[in-house]
Amino acid sequence: MACRELHARHPRQSPQHAPTGLSVSGLTRAGRFEDVSFQCAAGEIVGFFGLMRPGPTAITTPLRGRAPP
């Protein structure tokens, strides 16, 4: 969408030196999703994308402690 290479102005920085900030392994909620796993470093920004209701909300709600996994 920017019609130019963004990595020239914003080089990718590897967070390998940063400690793990959040690690999720095998998150499952019956009838919603199963076996969701990811890891992000401290200070890293993570985004969830999907359809309006069932996608990101279904995964982030248990992560925030608002619904049982």
KEDREN-190109 format. One record per atom (N, C-alpha, C): residue number from 1; residue in one letter; x, y, z. Coordinates in nm, 4 decimals. Layout:
<atom doro="NUM" zalo="A" xx="X" yy="Y" zz="Z"/>
...
// end
This chain:
<atom doro="1" zalo="M" xx="0.0809" yy="-0.1187" zz="0.0000"/>
<atom doro="1" zalo="M" xx="0.0000" yy="0.0000" zz="0.0000"/>
<atom doro="1" zalo="M" xx="0.0858" yy="0.1259" zz="0.0000"/>
<atom doro="2" zalo="A" xx="0.2098" yy="0.1141" zz="0.0427"/>
<atom doro="2" zalo="A" xx="0.2947" yy="0.2319" zz="0.0486"/>
<atom doro="2" zalo="A" xx="0.3655" yy="0.2588" zz="-0.0835"/>
<atom doro="3" zalo="C" xx="0.3595" yy="0.1648" zz="-0.1783"/>
<atom doro="3" zalo="C" xx="0.4217" yy="0.1777" zz="-0.3101"/>
<atom doro="3" zalo="C" xx="0.5734" yy="0.1944" zz="-0.3021"/>
<atom doro="4" zalo="R" xx="0.6327" yy="0.1470" zz="-0.1964"/>
<atom doro="4" zalo="R" xx="0.7783" yy="0.1504" zz="-0.1835"/>
<atom doro="4" zalo="R" xx="0.8200" yy="0.0445" zz="-0.0813"/>
<atom doro="5" zalo="E" xx="0.9447" yy="0.0113" zz="-0.0852"/>
<atom doro="5" zalo="E" xx="0.9974" yy="-0.0859" zz="0.0089"/>
<atom doro="5" zalo="E" xx="1.0126" yy="-0.0210" zz="0.1466"/>
<atom doro="6" zalo="L" xx="0.9451" yy="-0.0718" zz="0.2452"/>
<atom doro="6" zalo="L" xx="0.9488" yy="-0.0124" zz="0.3785"/>
<atom doro="6" zalo="L" xx="1.0730" yy="-0.0520" zz="0.4577"/>
<atom doro="7" zalo="H" xx="1.1337" yy="-0.1659" zz="0.4232"/>
<atom doro="7" zalo="H" xx="1.2482" yy="-0.2102" zz="0.5021"/>
<atom doro="7" zalo="H" xx="1.3670" yy="-0.1159" zz="0.4906"/>
<atom doro="8" zalo="A" xx="1.3723" yy="-0.0335" zz="0.3864"/>
<atom doro="8" zalo="A" xx="1.4816" yy="0.0623" zz="0.3727"/>
<atom doro="8" zalo="A" xx="1.4716" yy="0.1712" zz="0.4803"/>
<atom doro="9" zalo="R" xx="1.3511" yy="0.2159" zz="0.5097"/>
<atom doro="9" zalo="R" xx="1.3315" yy="0.3210" zz="0.6108"/>
<atom doro="9" zalo="R" xx="1.3160" yy="0.2644" zz="0.7506"/>
<atom doro="10" zalo="H" xx="1.2656" yy="0.1432" zz="0.7583"/>
<atom doro="10" zalo="H" xx="1.2393" yy="0.0797" zz="0.8871"/>
<atom doro="10" zalo="H" xx="1.2992" yy="-0.0608" zz="0.8851"/>
<atom doro="11" zalo="P" xx="1.4298" yy="-0.0729" zz="0.9040"/>
<atom doro="11" zalo="P" xx="1.4904" yy="-0.2062" zz="0.8981"/>
<atom doro="11" zalo="P" xx="1.4375" yy="-0.2973" zz="1.0076"/>
<atom doro="12" zalo="R" xx="1.4193" yy="-0.4227" zz="0.9707"/>
<atom doro="12" zalo="R" xx="1.3695" yy="-0.5220" zz="1.0658"/>
<atom doro="12" zalo="R" xx="1.4749" yy="-0.5455" zz="1.1730"/>
<atom doro="13" zalo="Q" xx="1.4329" yy="-0.5401" zz="1.2967"/>
<atom doro="13" zalo="Q" xx="1.5240" yy="-0.5640" zz="1.4073"/>
<atom doro="13" zalo="Q" xx="1.4848" yy="-0.6951" zz="1.4739"/>
<atom doro="14" zalo="S" xx="1.5791" yy="-0.7802" zz="1.4885"/>
<atom doro="14" zalo="S" xx="1.5537" yy="-0.9095" zz="1.5484"/>
<atom doro="14" zalo="S" xx="1.5474" yy="-0.8984" zz="1.7003"/>
<atom doro="15" zalo="P" xx="1.4395" yy="-0.9482" zz="1.7622"/>
<atom doro="15" zalo="P" xx="1.4276" yy="-0.9414" zz="1.9078"/>
<atom doro="15" zalo="P" xx="1.4956" yy="-1.0590" zz="1.9777"/>
<atom doro="16" zalo="Q" xx="1.5908" yy="-1.1247" zz="1.9106"/>
<atom doro="16" zalo="Q" xx="1.6530" yy="-1.2439" zz="1.9669"/>
<atom doro="16" zalo="Q" xx="1.7234" yy="-1.2166" zz="2.0991"/>
<atom doro="17" zalo="H" xx="1.7698" yy="-1.0971" zz="2.1195"/>
<atom doro="17" zalo="H" xx="1.8393" yy="-1.0643" zz="2.2426"/>
<atom doro="17" zalo="H" xx="1.7432" yy="-1.0371" zz="2.3591"/>
<atom doro="18" zalo="A" xx="1.6171" yy="-1.0134" zz="2.3286"/>
<atom doro="18" zalo="A" xx="1.5188" yy="-0.9808" zz="2.4321"/>
<atom doro="18" zalo="A" xx="1.4646" yy="-1.1093" zz="2.4954"/>
<atom doro="19" zalo="P" xx="1.4357" yy="-1.1069" zz="2.6229"/>
<atom doro="19" zalo="P" xx="1.3769" yy="-1.2250" zz="2.6879"/>
<atom doro="19" zalo="P" xx="1.2328" yy="-1.2463" zz="2.6408"/>
<atom doro="20" zalo="T" xx="1.1858" yy="-1.3662" zz="2.6573"/>
<atom doro="20" zalo="T" xx="1.0485" yy="-1.3993" zz="2.6184"/>
<atom doro="20" zalo="T" xx="0.9515" yy="-1.3225" zz="2.7072"/>
<atom doro="21" zalo="G" xx="0.8586" yy="-1.2508" zz="2.6442"/>
<atom doro="21" zalo="G" xx="0.7591" yy="-1.1745" zz="2.7176"/>
<atom doro="21" zalo="G" xx="0.6314" yy="-1.2527" zz="2.7402"/>
<atom doro="22" zalo="L" xx="0.5943" yy="-1.3344" zz="2.6402"/>
<atom doro="22" zalo="L" xx="0.4722" yy="-1.4142" zz="2.6488"/>
<atom doro="22" zalo="L" xx="0.4907" yy="-1.5383" zz="2.5637"/>
<atom doro="23" zalo="S" xx="0.4563" yy="-1.6521" zz="2.6204"/>
<atom doro="23" zalo="S" xx="0.4643" yy="-1.7787" zz="2.5484"/>
<atom doro="23" zalo="S" xx="0.3336" yy="-1.8537" zz="2.5694"/>
<atom doro="24" zalo="V" xx="0.2680" yy="-1.8894" zz="2.4598"/>
<atom doro="24" zalo="V" xx="0.1422" yy="-1.9631" zz="2.4649"/>
<atom doro="24" zalo="V" xx="0.1616" yy="-2.0908" zz="2.3850"/>
<atom doro="25" zalo="S" xx="0.1222" yy="-2.2026" zz="2.4419"/>
<atom doro="25" zalo="S" xx="0.1407" yy="-2.3306" zz="2.3741"/>
<atom doro="25" zalo="S" xx="0.0152" yy="-2.4168" zz="2.3884"/>
<atom doro="26" zalo="G" xx="-0.0437" yy="-2.4549" zz="2.2759"/>
<atom doro="26" zalo="G" xx="-0.1572" yy="-2.5461" zz="2.2753"/>
<atom doro="26" zalo="G" xx="-0.2873" yy="-2.4887" zz="2.3284"/>
<atom doro="27" zalo="L" xx="-0.3064" yy="-2.3570" zz="2.3196"/>
<atom doro="27" zalo="L" xx="-0.4309" yy="-2.2955" zz="2.3678"/>
<atom doro="27" zalo="L" xx="-0.5483" yy="-2.3478" zz="2.2861"/>
<atom doro="28" zalo="T" xx="-0.6484" yy="-2.4023" zz="2.3538"/>
<atom doro="28" zalo="T" xx="-0.7638" yy="-2.4621" zz="2.2865"/>
<atom doro="28" zalo="T" xx="-0.8907" yy="-2.4221" zz="2.3595"/>
<atom doro="29" zalo="R" xx="-0.9938" yy="-2.3921" zz="2.2830"/>
<atom doro="29" zalo="R" xx="-1.1268" yy="-2.3671" zz="2.3387"/>
<atom doro="29" zalo="R" xx="-1.2256" yy="-2.4433" zz="2.2513"/>
<atom doro="30" zalo="A" xx="-1.2900" yy="-2.5425" zz="2.3089"/>
<atom doro="30" zalo="A" xx="-1.3759" yy="-2.6345" zz="2.2345"/>
<atom doro="30" zalo="A" xx="-1.4771" yy="-2.5594" zz="2.1475"/>
<atom doro="31" zalo="G" xx="-1.4825" yy="-2.5956" zz="2.0218"/>
<atom doro="31" zalo="G" xx="-1.5763" yy="-2.5351" zz="1.9285"/>
<atom doro="31" zalo="G" xx="-1.5341" yy="-2.3999" zz="1.8738"/>
<atom doro="32" zalo="R" xx="-1.4231" yy="-2.3452" zz="1.9217"/>
<atom doro="32" zalo="R" xx="-1.3782" yy="-2.2120" zz="1.8773"/>
<atom doro="32" zalo="R" xx="-1.2456" yy="-2.2192" zz="1.8013"/>
<atom doro="33" zalo="F" xx="-1.1454" yy="-2.2787" zz="1.8647"/>
<atom doro="33" zalo="F" xx="-1.0132" yy="-2.2913" zz="1.8039"/>
<atom doro="33" zalo="F" xx="-0.9374" yy="-2.4005" zz="1.8780"/>
<atom doro="34" zalo="E" xx="-0.8294" yy="-2.4489" zz="1.8177"/>
<atom doro="34" zalo="E" xx="-0.7497" yy="-2.5497" zz="1.8855"/>
<atom doro="34" zalo="E" xx="-0.6020" yy="-2.5372" zz="1.8505"/>
<atom doro="35" zalo="D" xx="-0.5205" yy="-2.5689" zz="1.9455"/>
<atom doro="35" zalo="D" xx="-0.3755" yy="-2.5752" zz="1.9324"/>
<atom doro="35" zalo="D" xx="-0.3123" yy="-2.4454" zz="1.8818"/>
<atom doro="36" zalo="V" xx="-0.3465" yy="-2.3343" zz="1.9428"/>
<atom doro="36" zalo="V" xx="-0.2858" yy="-2.2047" zz="1.9085"/>
<atom doro="36" zalo="V" xx="-0.1589" yy="-2.1902" zz="1.9916"/>
<atom doro="37" zalo="S" xx="-0.0475" yy="-2.1661" zz="1.9249"/>
<atom doro="37" zalo="S" xx="0.0806" yy="-2.1502" zz="1.9927"/>
<atom doro="37" zalo="S" xx="0.1557" yy="-2.0326" zz="1.9335"/>
<atom doro="38" zalo="F" xx="0.2169" yy="-1.9528" zz="2.0179"/>
<atom doro="38" zalo="F" xx="0.3017" yy="-1.8432" zz="1.9713"/>
<atom doro="38" zalo="F" xx="0.3915" yy="-1.7983" zz="2.0848"/>
<atom doro="39" zalo="Q" xx="0.4941" yy="-1.7254" zz="2.0489"/>
<atom doro="39" zalo="Q" xx="0.5882" yy="-1.6719" zz="2.1469"/>
<atom doro="39" zalo="Q" xx="0.6292" yy="-1.5339" zz="2.0997"/>
<atom doro="40" zalo="C" xx="0.6361" yy="-1.4389" zz="2.1899"/>
<atom doro="40" zalo="C" xx="0.6823" yy="-1.3048" zz="2.1533"/>
<atom doro="40" zalo="C" xx="0.7811" yy="-1.2559" zz="2.2584"/>
<atom doro="41" zalo="A" xx="0.8732" yy="-1.1754" zz="2.2125"/>
<atom doro="41" zalo="A" xx="0.9778" yy="-1.1229" zz="2.3003"/>
<atom doro="41" zalo="A" xx="0.9258" yy="-1.0021" zz="2.3767"/>
<atom doro="42" zalo="A" xx="0.9898" yy="-0.9721" zz="2.4865"/>
<atom doro="42" zalo="A" xx="0.9541" yy="-0.8539" zz="2.5655"/>
<atom doro="42" zalo="A" xx="0.9685" yy="-0.7299" zz="2.4780"/>
<atom doro="43" zalo="G" xx="0.8654" yy="-0.6470" zz="2.4755"/>
<atom doro="43" zalo="G" xx="0.8672" yy="-0.5248" zz="2.3950"/>
<atom doro="43" zalo="G" xx="0.8182" yy="-0.5435" zz="2.2533"/>
<atom doro="44" zalo="E" xx="0.7964" yy="-0.6651" zz="2.2105"/>
<atom doro="44" zalo="E" xx="0.7485" yy="-0.6919" zz="2.0751"/>
<atom doro="44" zalo="E" xx="0.5979" yy="-0.6679" zz="2.0674"/>
<atom doro="45" zalo="I" xx="0.5517" yy="-0.6152" zz="1.9575"/>
<atom doro="45" zalo="I" xx="0.4091" yy="-0.5899" zz="1.9362"/>
<atom doro="45" zalo="I" xx="0.3535" yy="-0.7016" zz="1.8499"/>
<atom doro="46" zalo="V" xx="0.2450" yy="-0.7632" zz="1.8963"/>
<atom doro="46" zalo="V" xx="0.1831" yy="-0.8748" zz="1.8249"/>
<atom doro="46" zalo="V" xx="0.0397" yy="-0.8371" zz="1.7917"/>
<atom doro="47" zalo="G" xx="-0.0030" yy="-0.8687" zz="1.6710"/>
<atom doro="47" zalo="G" xx="-0.1401" yy="-0.8407" zz="1.6295"/>
<atom doro="47" zalo="G" xx="-0.2105" yy="-0.9681" zz="1.5866"/>
<atom doro="48" zalo="F" xx="-0.3378" yy="-0.9786" zz="1.6157"/>
<atom doro="48" zalo="F" xx="-0.4200" yy="-1.0903" zz="1.5717"/>
<atom doro="48" zalo="F" xx="-0.5218" yy="-1.0376" zz="1.4720"/>
<atom doro="49" zalo="F" xx="-0.5322" yy="-1.1047" zz="1.3601"/>
<atom doro="49" zalo="F" xx="-0.6248" yy="-1.0623" zz="1.2563"/>
<atom doro="49" zalo="F" xx="-0.7154" yy="-1.1784" zz="1.2187"/>
<atom doro="50" zalo="G" xx="-0.8372" yy="-1.1477" zz="1.1833"/>
<atom doro="50" zalo="G" xx="-0.9311" yy="-1.2505" zz="1.1422"/>
<atom doro="50" zalo="G" xx="-1.0663" yy="-1.1882" zz="1.1131"/>
<atom doro="51" zalo="L" xx="-1.1650" yy="-1.2719" zz="1.1008"/>
<atom doro="51" zalo="L" xx="-1.2999" yy="-1.2225" zz="1.0769"/>
<atom doro="51" zalo="L" xx="-1.3479" yy="-1.1445" zz="1.1981"/>
<atom doro="52" zalo="M" xx="-1.4465" yy="-1.0626" zz="1.1784"/>
<atom doro="52" zalo="M" xx="-1.4938" yy="-0.9681" zz="1.2799"/>
<atom doro="52" zalo="M" xx="-1.5100" yy="-1.0287" zz="1.4195"/>
<atom doro="53" zalo="R" xx="-1.5911" yy="-1.1274" zz="1.4363"/>
<atom doro="53" zalo="R" xx="-1.6200" yy="-1.1792" zz="1.5699"/>
<atom doro="53" zalo="R" xx="-1.5393" yy="-1.3040" zz="1.6062"/>
<atom doro="54" zalo="P" xx="-1.5402" yy="-1.4070" zz="1.5248"/>
<atom doro="54" zalo="P" xx="-1.4828" yy="-1.5326" zz="1.5718"/>
<atom doro="54" zalo="P" xx="-1.3307" yy="-1.5377" zz="1.5738"/>
<atom doro="55" zalo="G" xx="-1.2636" yy="-1.4530" zz="1.5024"/>
<atom doro="55" zalo="G" xx="-1.1188" yy="-1.4625" zz="1.4913"/>
<atom doro="55" zalo="G" xx="-1.0420" yy="-1.4139" zz="1.6119"/>
<atom doro="56" zalo="P" xx="-0.9959" yy="-1.2901" zz="1.6087"/>
<atom doro="56" zalo="P" xx="-0.9099" yy="-1.2391" zz="1.7146"/>
<atom doro="56" zalo="P" xx="-0.9744" yy="-1.2375" zz="1.8528"/>
<atom doro="57" zalo="T" xx="-1.1019" yy="-1.2064" zz="1.8614"/>
<atom doro="57" zalo="T" xx="-1.1693" yy="-1.1991" zz="1.9912"/>
<atom doro="57" zalo="T" xx="-1.1713" yy="-1.3345" zz="2.0599"/>
<atom doro="58" zalo="A" xx="-1.1945" yy="-1.4405" zz="1.9835"/>
<atom doro="58" zalo="A" xx="-1.2007" yy="-1.5744" zz="2.0416"/>
<atom doro="58" zalo="A" xx="-1.0679" yy="-1.6147" zz="2.1036"/>
<atom doro="59" zalo="I" xx="-0.9578" yy="-1.5707" zz="2.0464"/>
<atom doro="59" zalo="I" xx="-0.8260" yy="-1.6073" zz="2.0987"/>
<atom doro="59" zalo="I" xx="-0.7823" yy="-1.5138" zz="2.2112"/>
<atom doro="60" zalo="T" xx="-0.8067" yy="-1.3854" zz="2.1974"/>
<atom doro="60" zalo="T" xx="-0.7575" yy="-1.2913" zz="2.2989"/>
<atom doro="60" zalo="T" xx="-0.8406" yy="-1.2909" zz="2.4266"/>
<atom doro="61" zalo="T" xx="-0.9663" yy="-1.3306" zz="2.4220"/>
<atom doro="61" zalo="T" xx="-1.0503" yy="-1.3314" zz="2.5418"/>
<atom doro="61" zalo="T" xx="-0.9936" yy="-1.4243" zz="2.6501"/>
<atom doro="62" zalo="P" xx="-0.9574" yy="-1.5492" zz="2.6200"/>
<atom doro="62" zalo="P" xx="-0.8964" yy="-1.6334" zz="2.7240"/>
<atom doro="62" zalo="P" xx="-0.7600" yy="-1.5813" zz="2.7702"/>
<atom doro="63" zalo="L" xx="-0.6857" yy="-1.5170" zz="2.6823"/>
<atom doro="63" zalo="L" xx="-0.5550" yy="-1.4624" zz="2.7202"/>
<atom doro="63" zalo="L" xx="-0.5691" yy="-1.3498" zz="2.8235"/>
<atom doro="64" zalo="R" xx="-0.6800" yy="-1.2788" zz="2.8187"/>
<atom doro="64" zalo="R" xx="-0.7049" yy="-1.1701" zz="2.9129"/>
<atom doro="64" zalo="R" xx="-0.7751" yy="-1.2186" zz="3.0394"/>
<atom doro="65" zalo="G" xx="-0.8036" yy="-1.3503" zz="3.0472"/>
<atom doro="65" zalo="G" xx="-0.8677" yy="-1.4053" zz="3.1662"/>
<atom doro="65" zalo="G" xx="-1.0165" yy="-1.3814" zz="3.1716"/>
<atom doro="66" zalo="R" xx="-1.0781" yy="-1.3515" zz="3.0580"/>
<atom doro="66" zalo="R" xx="-1.2209" yy="-1.3214" zz="3.0548"/>
<atom doro="66" zalo="R" xx="-1.3070" yy="-1.4425" zz="3.0228"/>
<atom doro="67" zalo="A" xx="-1.2452" yy="-1.5539" zz="2.9811"/>
<atom doro="67" zalo="A" xx="-1.3202" yy="-1.6754" zz="2.9494"/>
<atom doro="67" zalo="A" xx="-1.2290" yy="-1.7944" zz="2.9756"/>
<atom doro="68" zalo="P" xx="-1.2868" yy="-1.9062" zz="3.0152"/>
<atom doro="68" zalo="P" xx="-1.2025" yy="-2.0251" zz="3.0377"/>
<atom doro="68" zalo="P" xx="-1.1465" yy="-2.0747" zz="2.9045"/>
<atom doro="69" zalo="P" xx="-1.0225" yy="-2.1230" zz="2.9028"/>
<atom doro="69" zalo="P" xx="-0.9640" yy="-2.1744" zz="2.7777"/>
<atom doro="69" zalo="P" xx="-1.0296" yy="-2.3025" zz="2.7316"/>
// end
